[in-house]
Amino acid sequence: MTRTDSGRPMESVSGPHAGQPLLTAGAPALGAEAALVLCHGLGATVQGVVNLFEPVYRHGLAVFAPQAERSRWYPRRASASRSENEPWLSSSVDCVAAALESAAEIGIPAERTVLAGFSQGACVVAEFERRNPDRYGGLAVLSSTFPGTDHELESTVIDGSLAETPVLLGYGADDPHVDPERVAATGRVFERADAAVDERRYPETGHEVTDDEFDATGSMLED
């Protein structure tokens, strides 16, 4: 990466994550051709997730990573009712929107921006796309699903089209935090909204990101 800036406060964010920083890295504005928005997991940091995703970086890529308040996007489990995770969940979605706004400010539109997250962060980027359907460069939901109870998840409808946005749903077969049935239900929600879903289950893998997931995310950026 050519640069890493500690990040300015995300002034457009309201709620619990208001005033948290947005770390920027990678290509400068004049040299950026694509963008990657990254959301860290529970207990992690923006610098940690920027380092974690280093295998996907390409020439001309600008990276934007918002920080959660106290390194926690929401307080309850992802399978709790959405109302129990408010106002944190909506504030988290605001953080992703702020990152996309920063990408747009340097001329990178949604269709050339990939959104990626791990664990809690992946839940946040999925929820952002549910609330803001559009054609994005890609979405990598790694070791997570949509938030909400099983009933909420099964009845979830995205009010708009994702217009063939590629969506990667990756998880480990030995991950105690991810229910395969919830992953499948998440995939069905995306498919009903015209996304191109690629669900990948990795044997003998726990709560971690695999090299194959890095490769798949890198391919989205290449495309």
Order of alpha helices (4+ residues) and beta strands (2+ residues): beta-beta-beta-alpha-beta-alpha-beta-alpha-beta-alpha-beta-alpha-beta-alpha
